[in-house]
């Protein structure tokens, strides 16, 4: 968690399990979402 301090102004973790390493490890596909995909998803619900 200390490494985040270089990249964020503030970070709050209510709980961090001892075995926590990365959220992406829990997903089969954790590819980044492009700006175009985010804009399309937001447009779809407006």
MMTF fields as JSON, N, C-alpha, C and O atoms, coordinates in Angstrom:
{
  "mmtfVersion": "1.0.0",
  "mmtfProducer": "UNKNOWN",
  "numBonds": 183,
  "numAtoms": 184,
  "numGroups": 46,
  "numChains": 1,
  "numModels": 1,
  "chainsPerModel": [1],
  "groupsPerChain": [46],
  "chainIdList": ["A"],
  "bondAtomList": [4, 2, 8, 6, 12, 10, 16, 14, 20, 18, 24, 22, 28, 26, 32, 30, 36, 34, 40, 38, 44, 42, 48, 46, 52, 50, 56, 54, 60, 58, 64, 62, 68, 66, 72, 70, 76, 74, 80, 78, 84, 82, 88, 86, 92, 90, 96, 94, 100, 98, 104, 102, 108, 106, 112, 110, 116, 114, 120, 118, 124, 122, 128, 126, 132, 130, 136, 134, 140, 138, 144, 142, 148, 146, 152, 150, 156, 154, 160, 158, 164, 162, 168, 166, 172, 170, 176, 174, 180, 178],
  "bondOrderList": [1, 1, 1, 1, 1, 1, 1, 1, 1, 1, 1, 1, 1, 1, 1, 1, 1, 1, 1, 1, 1, 1, 1, 1, 1, 1, 1, 1, 1, 1, 1, 1, 1, 1, 1, 1, 1, 1, 1, 1, 1, 1, 1, 1, 1],
  "groupList": [{"groupName": "UNK", "atomNameList": ["N", "CA", "C", "O"], "elementList": ["N", "C", "C", "O"], "formalChargeList": [0, 0, 0, 0], "bondAtomList": [1, 0, 2, 1, 3, 2], "bondOrderList": [1, 1, 2], "singleLetterCode": "X", "chemCompType": "L-PEPTIDE LINKING"}],
  "groupTypeList": [0, 0, 0, 0, 0, 0, 0, 0, 0, 0, 0, 0, 0, 0, 0, 0, 0, 0, 0, 0, 0, 0, 0, 0, 0, 0, 0, 0, 0, 0, 0, 0, 0, 0, 0, 0, 0, 0, 0, 0, 0, 0, 0, 0, 0, 0],
  "groupIdList": [1, 2, 3, 4, 5, 6, 7, 8, 9, 10, 11, 12, 13, 14, 15, 16, 17, 18, 19, 20, 21, 22, 23, 24, 25, 26, 27, 28, 29, 30, 31, 32, 33, 34, 35, 36, 37, 38, 39, 40, 41, 42, 43, 44, 45, 46],
  "secStructList": [7, 4, 4, 4, 4, 4, 6, 7, 1, 7, 7, 7, 7, 1, 7, 7, 7, 6, 6, 7, 7, 7, 4, 4, 4, 4, 7, 1, 7, 7, 7, 7, 7, 7, 2, 2, 2, 2, 2, 2, 2, 2, 2, 2, 6, 7],
  "xCoordList": [0.815, 0.0, 0.864, 0.446, 2.062, 2.939, 3.296, 3.491, 3.381, 3.73, 2.684, 3.009, 1.435, 0.373, 0.613, 0.173, 1.292, 1.54, 2.233, 2.091, 2.981, 3.667, 2.697, 3.022, 1.518, 0.603, -0.724, -1.457, -1.041, -2.342, -2.17, -1.169, -3.164, -3.152, -3.626, -3.132, -4.595, -5.168, -5.622, -6.13, -5.445, -5.873, -6.416, -5.811, -7.562, -8.183, -8.533, -9.292, -7.999, -8.318, -8.961, -8.323, -10.222, -10.921, -10.423, -10.367, -10.06, -9.559, -8.697, -9.073, -7.572, -6.714, -6.338, -5.536, -6.918, -6.608, -5.113, -4.468, -4.579, -3.164, -2.806, -1.694, -3.732, -3.438, -3.723, -3.609, -4.089, -4.409, -3.153, -2.128, -3.248, -2.104, -2.534, -1.898, -3.616, -4.091, -5.51, -5.835, -6.353, -7.738, -7.769, -8.577, -6.908, -6.903, -6.672, -7.061, -6.06, -5.826, -7.12, -7.147, -8.193, -9.467, -10.33, -11.386, -9.891, -10.665, -9.959, -8.733, -10.74, -10.172, -9.671, -8.612, -10.441, -10.059, -10.179, -11.288, -9.051, -9.039, -8.32, -7.527, -8.624, -7.991, -8.471, -9.589, -7.641, -8.058, -9.258, -9.438, -10.061, -11.208, -10.801, -10.292, -11.028, -10.635, -11.586, -12.702, -11.125, -11.979, -13.235, -14.323, -13.093, -14.244, -15.277, -16.478, -14.827, -15.76, -16.494, -17.695, -15.794, -16.422, -17.455, -18.565, -17.093, -18.022, -19.257, -20.374, -19.076, -20.208, -21.11, -22.333, -20.539, -21.332, -22.113, -23.276, -21.473, -22.166, -23.284, -24.362, -23.031, -24.052, -25.247, -26.383, -24.995, -26.066, -27.054, -28.217, -26.612, -27.505, -28.044, -28.765, -27.709, -28.212, -29.548, -30.132],
  "yCoordList": [-1.189, 0.0, 1.26, 2.304, 1.159, 2.326, 2.83, 4.029, 1.92, 2.297, 3.22, 4.003, 3.14, 3.983, 5.453, 6.321, 5.74, 7.119, 7.946, 9.168, 7.287, 7.988, 8.427, 9.316, 7.821, 8.014, 8.675, 9.095, 8.773, 9.319, 10.368, 10.384, 11.24, 12.237, 11.642, 11.998, 10.728, 10.14, 8.722, 8.45, 7.824, 6.436, 5.96, 6.198, 5.282, 4.761, 3.303, 2.983, 2.427, 0.998, 0.615, 0.664, 0.235, -0.156, -1.496, -1.741, -2.365, -3.678, -4.209, -4.104, -4.764, -5.396, -6.785, -6.921, -7.817, -9.186, -9.486, -8.934, -10.341, -10.707, -11.296, -11.091, -12.026, -12.708, -11.835, -12.313, -10.578, -9.702, -9.392, -9.001, -9.574, -9.216, -8.349, -7.334, -8.737, -7.941, -8.352, -9.539, -7.361, -7.639, -8.442, -9.361, -8.108, -8.754, -10.249, -10.954, -10.751, -12.2, -12.979, -14.18, -12.317, -12.995, -13.086, -13.718, -12.463, -12.42, -13.182, -13.156, -13.855, -14.529, -13.504, -13.686, -12.418, -11.356, -10.022, -9.566, -9.395, -8.11, -7.071, -6.269, -7.111, -6.189, -4.762, -4.563, -3.773, -2.383, -2.041, -2.614, -1.118, -0.637, 0.656, 1.581, 0.709, 1.901, 3.058, 2.857, 4.261, 5.442, 5.317, 5.689, 4.795, 4.643, 3.689, 3.933, 2.6, 1.656, 2.303, 2.09, 3.078, 3.753, 4.776, 4.845, 5.553, 6.556, 5.87, 6.343, 4.763, 4.027, 3.489, 3.541, 2.978, 2.442, 3.56, 3.38, 4.697, 5.829, 6.363, 6.703, 6.439, 6.884, 5.943, 6.382, 4.653, 3.657, 3.805, 3.423, 4.349, 4.47, 5.868, 6.122, 6.774, 8.147, 8.271, 9.354],
  "zCoordList": [0.0, 0.0, 0.0, -0.499, 0.557, 0.628, -0.77, -0.967, -1.737, -3.105, -3.727, -4.619, -3.272, -3.817, -3.508, -4.262, -2.432, -2.03, -3.097, -3.129, -3.967, -5.045, -6.142, -6.93, -6.204, -7.328, -6.979, -7.874, -5.698, -5.294, -4.201, -3.485, -4.09, -3.022, -1.706, -0.637, -1.797, -0.595, -0.895, -1.983, 0.053, -0.097, 1.231, 2.276, 1.196, 2.409, 2.183, 1.268, 2.992, 2.924, 4.247, 5.299, 4.184, 5.406, 5.911, 7.116, 4.968, 5.34, 4.21, 3.042, 4.533, 3.529, 4.029, 4.953, 3.418, 3.84, 3.664, 2.773, 4.498, 4.419, 3.063, 2.577, 2.445, 1.181, -0.036, -1.165, 0.157, -0.959, -1.755, -1.196, -3.091, -3.93, -5.098, -5.382, -5.786, -6.916, -7.277, -7.305, -7.554, -7.942, -9.237, -9.376, -10.173, -11.476, -11.427, -12.358, -10.385, -10.265, -10.132, -10.4, -9.722, -9.497, -10.756, -10.736, -11.846, -13.077, -14.189, -14.293, -15.011, -16.179, -17.193, -17.794, -17.383, -18.311, -17.591, -17.312, -17.29, -16.581, -17.432, -16.939, -18.733, -19.678, -19.421, -18.945, -19.73, -19.558, -20.439, -21.514, -19.977, -20.743, -21.44, -20.806, -22.734, -23.491, -23.192, -22.714, -23.481, -23.319, -24.172, -23.733, -25.387, -26.287, -25.7, -25.82, -25.063, -24.443, -23.274, -23.103, -22.479, -21.338, -21.836, -21.31, -22.83, -23.388, -23.955, -23.746, -24.667, -25.24, -24.145, -24.277, -23.074, -21.97, -21.266, -20.908, -21.075, -20.456, -21.353, -20.865, -22.656, -23.597, -23.606, -23.784, -23.416, -23.463, -22.313, -22.448, -21.195, -20.036, -19.836, -18.872, -20.724, -20.613, -21.256, -21.262]
}
